[in-house]
Amino acid sequence: MGKKINIWYVSSFLISIAVAIPIVTVFSSFFETTGNYSSIIKDTFLYDYIFNSLTLLIGVLILTFIIGVGSAYLVSFYSFPGANFFKWALILSFAVPAYIYAYSLTAFFENYGTAFSILKNLFGEGNYNKHIPKFDGMMGAIISISFSLFGYVYVLTRASFHYQSQNLIELGKNLGFSKKKSFFKIILPSARPAIVAGLSLVAMETLSDFGSVSYFGISTLTTGIYNAWISFDDLALANRLSFYLLIFILGLFILENLSRKKAQYHTPSKGGFKSKSLTSLNGYKSTLALFFCATIFFISFLFPVLQMLYWTIIFPKHLADLNLMELFLNTILLVFLSSIVLITLAFISNYGNRVSKSKFLEILTTFSISGYAIPGIILAVAFITFVSWFDNNVVNFFGFNTIKSIFIGSILGLVIVYFVRFYSLASNGIKSGYLKINYSIDESAYLLGYSKFRTFKEIHIPYLKNSMLLIGILIAIEVIKELPITLIMRPFNFETFATTAYVFASQDLLEAAAAPSLFLILIASFFIIITSRYILKD
């Protein structure tokens, strides 16, 4: 009698393979023959794409480091008026996608924009446009992306600061360090892994940004990929540019790993962990801390919300013309389907890894979750490439009808690409929950006669229900804000708040883009406020 097939191993293997296919497609497509447009790009725009991507990346990393680490340090080590409010309020920046921030920035500072109207109402008629700064082009993109993404650095750095032992603070005092020297010599280096993790996420999101750079007219690798496919119908060139961008991202990871070498950052357990006491700030120091955090909160969240609210109120016709219920239902449908698919398959995959204890499966899963590091626009193009190849070489070979219409320009295809893009989020979330479940619990269940499926259903799922809720909310936030995947993969006449705002803004109708942008921010804010109790749990 043959060996019984391990259904959990097979399920986990197939899920990992399904996620890895688009990633492998990007690498394999590099060797395909491209059209004439490829040589034109290589001789003209390619270096601009790379230079602009690098400039954008460096600018965003510097600004997010200053904002994220600075605000995390203040709320973690000091007590001042409003500190408890800013601990959670600063993460609301996650609700504002970079492309919506870009619309707000332009609407406020453009000629005869909101700033002009404010000055005119306060001081009467005047030539104020020449005194109003203009934030467009590269500067506008850096500001928009930075204030949208600094939350990654803030949340992870704050968590690291929170768990830093009082022993470290006392060590600095015993060495005679000033607070400034302690910060740079002890506190900052010990938080390095968290800061680097936050900056790595910022780097990936920056390189994958499409909405804001295309709005500001900046030629980056991401916009080049989109134009190669949409404007010039050259899928092979889109994949080749995707390959360059992937190399870019992998290079960042390698540099980060080399920079760490054998450095260790854990807090020695000797002497135990001592919770640190917050330093109360008084006088001008308290005012400065409050002003710094309040400014960041205002610029990152209140500014775009108020700008979108202003446009919505003074141009009510655009709000009346919107089919809000349809946009809301479309957005929630994608959130619901994506959450169900991702959480279910991430559960199955992680449990398969747990019961099979296969090293090969673990490596394959690790590779498959790298999809989060790949820009959505690349995954969409890679998915279309794979479906086209499969249709032409497999489906047609067996004489079946084309399957392209099933996967391309459909809800199914859209959810599949979401699945590849955000699988890392779901898989890592379930995995972190599983790490808290001792293997002895499983063994005890087996001794009591529980099957693997019953153990999974009656023990693991109830135990991890909080992880499932958190992952569902995080997926919802990502799906609501996701633009390039939805833009490329959505069915005809299927719009969400994100695509509607982008379409209006791309036609220079910022007033019309305000209402869908505002609703997108409000829905995302709702989910973020729910999530904050998990993110900021002390």
C-alpha positions in Angstrom: 0.0 0.0 0.0 1.5 3.4 -1.0 2.4 6.2 1.3 -0.6 8.3 2.3 -0.6 11.8 0.7 -0.2 14.6 3.2 -3.1 16.9 2.2 -1.8 19.7 4.4 1.7 19.6 2.8 0.2 19.5 -0.7 -2.2 22.4 0.1 0.6 24.6 1.5 2.8 23.7 -1.4 0.2 24.6 -4.0 -0.6 27.9 -2.3 3.1 28.9 -2.2 3.5 28.0 -5.9 0.4 30.0 -6.9 1.8 33.1 -5.1 5.3 32.5 -6.6 4.2 32.2 -10.2 3.9 36.0 -11.0 7.2 36.6 -9.2 8.9 34.0 -11.3 7.2 35.4 -14.4 8.9 38.7 -13.9 12.4 37.1 -13.9 11.7 34.7 -16.8 10.2 37.5 -19.0 13.4 39.4 -18.9 14.7 37.3 -21.8 11.7 37.9 -24.1 12.1 39.9 -27.3 10.8 43.4 -26.9 9.5 45.9 -29.6 11.1 48.9 -31.1 10.1 51.0 -28.3 12.5 49.2 -26.1 15.6 50.5 -27.9 14.1 54.0 -27.8 13.6 53.8 -24.0 17.1 52.4 -23.5 18.7 55.2 -25.4 16.6 58.0 -23.9 14.4 57.6 -20.8 15.8 54.6 -19.0 18.5 56.6 -17.2 15.9 59.2 -16.3 13.7 56.5 -14.8 16.6 55.2 -12.7 17.9 58.6 -11.6 14.4 59.9 -10.7 13.6 56.7 -8.8 16.9 57.0 -6.8 16.4 60.7 -6.1 12.8 60.1 -4.9 13.9 57.2 -2.7 16.7 59.1 -1.0 14.6 62.2 -0.4 11.7 60.1 1.1 14.0 58.0 3.3 15.6 61.1 4.8 12.3 62.8 5.5 10.5 59.8 6.9 13.5 59.0 9.2 13.4 62.5 10.7 9.7 62.6 11.1 9.1 59.0 12.2 12.0 58.6 14.6 11.6 62.2 16.0 7.9 61.8 16.8 8.4 58.2 18.2 11.2 59.4 20.5 9.1 62.2 21.9 6.0 60.1 22.7 8.0 57.2 24.0 10.4 59.0 26.4 8.7 62.1 27.4 5.4 63.3 29.0 3.9 66.5 27.7 0.4 67.8 26.9 -1.2 65.7 24.2 1.4 62.9 24.3 -1.2 60.2 24.8 -3.3 61.6 22.0 -0.4 61.8 19.5 0.6 58.2 20.3 -2.4 56.9 18.2 -3.3 60.1 16.2 0.0 60.0 14.3 -0.8 56.6 12.7 -3.8 58.2 11.0 -1.4 59.2 8.3 -1.8 55.7 7.0 -5.3 56.6 5.9 -4.0 59.1 3.4 -2.6 57.5 0.2 0.3 59.5 -1.3 -1.7 60.2 -4.5 -4.5 61.9 -2.5 -1.9 63.9 -0.5 -0.5 65.0 -3.9 -3.9 66.3 -4.9 -4.2 68.2 -1.6 -0.8 69.7 -1.9 -1.5 70.9 -5.5 -5.0 72.2 -4.7 -3.7 74.3 -1.7 -0.6 75.9 -3.2 -1.5 76.2 -6.9 -2.2 79.6 -8.5 -5.6 80.8 -7.3 -5.9 77.7 -5.1 -6.9 77.4 -1.5 -4.0 79.4 -0.1 -4.8 82.2 -2.5 -8.4 82.2 -1.4 -7.5 82.4 2.3 -5.1 85.3 1.7 -7.6 87.1 -0.4 -10.4 86.8 2.2 -8.0 87.9 5.0 -6.2 90.8 3.3 -8.3 91.7 0.2 -7.3 91.7 -3.4 -3.6 91.3 -4.2 -1.0 89.4 -6.3 -0.5 86.6 -3.8 0.5 83.9 -6.3 4.1 85.0 -6.5 4.5 84.7 -2.7 2.8 81.3 -2.4 5.4 78.4 -2.6 4.8 75.8 -5.3 5.2 72.2 -4.3 5.2 70.2 -7.5 7.5 67.9 -9.4 10.0 66.0 -7.4 9.6 68.1 -4.3 5.9 67.6 -4.3 6.3 63.8 -4.7 8.8 63.5 -1.9 6.6 65.5 0.5 3.4 63.6 -0.5 5.0 60.1 -0.1 6.9 61.0 3.1 3.9 62.3 5.0 1.9 59.3 3.8 4.4 56.7 4.7 6.3 57.9 7.8 3.9 55.9 9.9 5.8 52.7 9.1 8.9 54.2 10.8 6.9 55.7 13.6 5.0 52.6 14.6 8.0 50.2 14.5 10.4 52.6 16.1 7.9 53.5 18.9 7.5 49.8 19.6 11.3 49.4 19.9 11.6 52.5 22.1 8.8 51.4 24.3 10.5 48.1 25.1 13.9 49.6 25.7 14.9 48.8 29.3 15.5 51.5 31.9 18.9 49.8 32.3 20.0 51.3 29.0 18.9 54.8 30.0 20.8 54.4 33.4 23.8 53.1 31.5 24.0 56.4 29.6 23.7 58.4 32.8 26.4 56.4 34.5 28.8 57.0 31.6 28.1 60.7 32.0 26.3 61.0 28.7 24.0 64.0 28.1 20.5 63.2 26.8 21.6 64.1 23.3 24.6 61.8 23.5 22.6 59.0 25.0 20.1 59.3 22.2 22.8 59.0 19.4 25.1 56.5 21.2 22.6 54.2 23.0 18.9 54.7 22.2 19.1 55.1 18.4 21.6 52.2 17.8 19.5 49.8 19.9 16.4 50.6 17.9 18.3 50.1 14.6 16.5 46.9 13.5 13.1 48.5 13.9 14.1 51.7 12.1 15.6 49.8 9.3 12.5 47.6 9.0 10.3 50.7 8.8 12.6 52.4 6.3 12.6 49.1 4.2 8.8 49.2 4.0 9.0 52.9 3.1 11.5 52.1 0.4 9.4 49.4 -1.1 6.3 51.5 -1.1 8.2 54.5 -2.6 9.6 52.5 -5.4 6.1 51.1 -6.1 4.3 54.4 -6.0 2.4 55.2 -9.1 -0.4 57.6 -8.3 1.6 60.6 -7.0 4.6 60.3 -9.4 2.3 60.0 -12.4 0.2 63.0 -11.1 3.4 65.2 -10.7 4.6 64.0 -14.1 7.8 62.4 -12.8 9.2 59.6 -15.0 10.2 56.7 -12.7 10.5 53.0 -13.3 6.9 52.5 -12.1 5.5 55.0 -14.6 7.7 53.5 -17.3 6.2 50.1 -16.7 2.7 51.5 -16.9 3.3 53.4 -20.1 5.1 50.5 -21.7 2.1 48.3 -21.3 -0.9 50.8 -21.5 0.5 53.3 -24.0 2.7 51.2 -26.2 1.2 47.7 -25.7 4.6 46.2 -25.1 4.2 43.6 -22.3 7.7 42.3 -22.7 9.2 45.7 -22.2 7.0 46.3 -19.1 8.4 43.0 -17.7 11.9 44.1 -18.5 11.5 47.4 -16.7 9.8 45.4 -13.8 13.0 43.3 -13.7 15.1 46.4 -13.3 12.9 47.6 -10.5 13.1 44.2 -8.8 16.9 44.2 -8.9 16.7 47.7 -7.4 14.6 46.4 -4.4 16.7 43.2 -3.9 19.8 45.4 -3.9 18.4 47.4 -1.0 17.8 44.2 1.0 21.4 42.9 0.3 22.9 46.3 1.3 20.9 46.3 4.5 22.0 42.8 5.4 25.6 43.5 4.7 25.5 46.6 6.8 24.3 44.6 9.8 27.0 41.9 9.5 27.1 40.2 13.0 25.9 43.1 15.0 23.5 42.2 17.9 20.7 44.4 19.2 19.0 42.4 21.9 18.9 43.7 25.4 20.9 41.4 27.8 18.6 39.6 30.2 21.0 40.0 33.1 19.4 42.1 35.7 16.0 41.8 34.2 13.9 44.2 32.2 13.1 47.5 33.9 10.3 49.6 32.6 11.5 53.1 31.8 9.9 56.1 33.5 8.8 59.0 31.3 10.5 62.4 31.7 8.1 65.2 32.2 8.7 68.2 30.0 8.0 71.7 31.3 8.2 75.3 29.9 9.4 75.9 26.4 10.5 72.2 26.0 7.0 71.0 26.6 5.7 73.6 24.0 8.3 72.5 21.4 7.4 68.8 21.8 3.7 69.6 21.5 4.3 71.9 18.5 6.4 69.3 16.7 3.9 66.5 17.1 0.9 68.7 16.4 2.6 70.0 13.2 3.2 66.5 12.0 -0.4 65.5 12.8 -1.8 68.5 11.0 0.4 68.2 7.9 0.1 64.4 7.6 -3.6 64.0 8.3 -5.7 67.2 9.0 -4.3 69.1 6.0 -5.4 66.6 3.3 -8.7 65.9 5.1 -9.6 69.6 5.4 -8.5 70.3 1.8 -10.7 67.6 0.4 -13.6 68.6 2.7 -13.2 72.2 1.5 -13.5 71.2 -2.2 -16.4 68.9 -1.4 -18.3 71.7 0.4 -17.8 74.5 -2.2 -18.5 72.2 -5.2 -21.5 70.1 -4.0 -22.4 69.3 -7.6 -19.4 66.8 -7.9 -20.6 65.1 -4.7 -24.2 64.9 -6.0 -22.9 63.4 -9.3 -21.1 60.6 -7.5 -22.8 57.2 -7.1 -21.5 56.9 -3.5 -23.4 53.7 -2.7 -22.0 51.9 -5.8 -18.4 53.1 -5.0 -18.8 52.0 -1.4 -20.2 48.6 -2.3 -17.5 48.0 -4.9 -14.8 48.9 -2.4 -16.2 46.8 0.4 -16.8 43.8 -2.0 -13.0 43.8 -2.8 -12.1 44.2 0.8 -14.4 41.3 1.8 -13.4 38.9 -1.0 -9.6 39.6 -0.5 -9.8 39.2 3.3 -11.6 35.9 3.0 -9.2 34.5 0.4 -6.1 35.7 2.1 -6.9 34.7 5.6 -8.2 31.3 4.6 -5.2 30.4 2.4 -2.7 31.9 4.8 -4.2 29.7 7.6 -4.0 26.5 5.4 -0.4 27.3 4.3 0.8 28.0 7.8 -0.8 24.9 9.3 0.6 22.9 6.4 4.1 24.2 7.3 3.4 23.4 11.0 2.4 19.8 10.6 4.8 18.8 7.8 7.9 20.5 9.3 9.4 20.6 5.8 12.5 22.7 5.3 11.8 22.9 1.5 8.2 24.1 2.2 9.5 26.7 4.6 12.0 28.1 2.0 9.3 28.1 -0.7 6.9 30.0 1.6 9.6 32.5 2.4 10.1 33.1 -1.3 6.4 33.4 -2.0 5.8 36.1 0.6 8.3 38.4 -1.2 5.4 39.5 -3.3 4.8 42.3 -0.9 8.2 43.7 -1.9 7.1 43.8 -5.5 5.1 46.9 -6.7 1.5 46.2 -7.5 1.9 47.4 -11.1 4.6 44.7 -11.6 2.4 42.0 -10.2 -0.5 43.1 -12.4 1.6 43.0 -15.5 3.3 39.7 -14.5 -0.2 38.1 -13.9 -1.4 39.3 -17.3 1.8 37.9 -18.9 1.3 34.5 -17.3 -2.4 34.2 -18.2 -1.6 35.2 -21.8 1.2 32.6 -22.0 -1.0 29.9 -20.4 -3.9 30.8 -22.7 -1.8 30.7 -25.9 0.4 27.6 -25.1 -1.8 25.4 -22.9 -5.5 26.2 -23.3 -5.4 26.7 -27.1 -3.2 23.5 -27.5 -6.0 21.4 -26.0 -8.6 23.2 -28.2 -10.4 25.0 -25.4 -11.8 28.5 -25.6 -9.8 31.4 -24.4 -9.7 31.9 -20.6 -8.3 35.5 -20.7 -11.7 37.1 -20.1 -12.1 35.0 -16.9 -8.9 36.4 -15.3 -8.2 39.7 -17.1 -10.5 42.6 -16.5 -12.5 40.6 -13.9 -13.1 40.6 -10.1 -11.5 37.2 -10.0 -8.3 38.4 -11.6 -8.3 41.5 -9.4 -8.6 39.4 -6.2 -5.9 37.0 -7.3 -3.4 39.8 -7.8 -4.4 41.3 -4.4 -3.8 37.8 -3.0 -0.2 37.7 -4.4 0.5 41.3 -3.3 -0.8 41.1 0.3 -0.1 37.4 1.0 2.9 38.3 3.0 0.7 40.5 5.3 -1.7 37.6 6.0 0.9 34.8 6.2 3.2 36.7 8.6 0.3 37.7 10.7 -0.9 34.1 11.1 2.6 32.8 11.5 3.3 35.3 14.4 0.1 34.0 16.1 1.2 30.4 15.5 4.5 31.0 17.2 2.6 31.5 20.5 0.9 28.1 20.3 3.2 25.5 21.7 3.5 22.2 19.8 2.6 20.3 23.0 -0.9 21.6 22.6 -1.2 19.9 19.2 0.3 16.7 20.6 -2.2 16.7 23.5 -5.0 17.1 21.0 -3.8 14.1 18.9 -3.5 12.0 22.1 -7.2 12.9 22.8 -8.1 11.5 19.4 -8.4 14.8 17.5 -7.6 14.6 13.8 -5.3 17.3 12.3 -8.4 18.9 10.7 -10.3 18.9 14.0 -7.2 20.4 15.8 -7.0 23.1 13.2 -10.7 23.9 13.4 -11.4 23.6 17.1 -8.2 24.7 18.7 -6.1 26.9 16.3 -8.8 29.0 14.6 -10.5 30.0 18.0 -7.1 30.8 19.5 -6.0 33.0 16.5 -9.3 34.8 16.1 -7.8 38.1 17.3 -4.9 37.7 14.7 -7.6 37.0 12.0 -9.4 40.2 12.9 -6.2 42.3 12.9 -5.1 40.9 9.6 -8.6 41.5 8.1 -8.4 45.1 9.1 -4.9 45.6 7.7 -5.9 44.0 4.4 -8.9 46.3 4.3 -6.7 49.4 4.7 -4.3 48.2 1.9 -7.1 47.2 -0.5 -9.0 50.5 0.0 -5.9 52.5 -0.9 -4.4 50.3 -3.6 -4.4 52.1 -7.0 -2.3 50.5 -9.8 -3.6 46.9 -9.4 -7.2 48.1 -9.3 -6.6 50.5 -12.2 -5.1 47.8 -14.4 -7.1 44.7 -13.4 -10.6 46.0 -12.7 -13.6 45.1 -14.9 -14.9 47.7 -17.3 -17.0 50.4 -15.6 -16.0 49.0 -12.2 -14.9 51.9 -10.0 -13.7 52.3 -6.4 -13.1 55.4 -4.4 -9.4 55.2 -5.3 -9.8 54.8 -9.1 -12.5 57.4 -9.3 -10.3 60.0 -7.5 -7.4 59.1 -9.8 -9.4 59.4 -13.0 -10.7 62.8 -12.0 -7.3 64.1 -10.9 -5.6 62.8 -14.1 -8.1 65.0 -16.0 -7.1 68.0 -13.9 -10.5 67.9 -12.1 -9.2 68.2 -8.6 -12.5 69.5 -7.3 -14.3 66.4 -8.6 -11.5 64.1 -7.1 -12.1 65.6 -3.6 -15.3 63.8 -2.6 -14.1 60.2 -3.4 -10.7 61.0 -1.8 -12.4 62.2 1.3 -14.6 59.1 1.6 -11.6 56.9 1.0 -9.7 58.7 3.9 -12.7 58.4 6.2 -13.2 54.7 5.6 -9.5 53.9 6.0 -9.4 56.1 9.2 -12.2 54.0 10.7 -10.3 50.8 10.1 -7.0 52.4 11.4 -8.7 53.6 14.7 -10.0 50.0 15.3 -6.5 48.7 14.6 -4.7 51.2 16.8 -5.6 49.3 20.0 -3.5 46.3 18.6 -0.7 48.4 17.1 -0.2 50.5 20.2 -0.8 47.8 22.8 1.8 48.3 25.5 
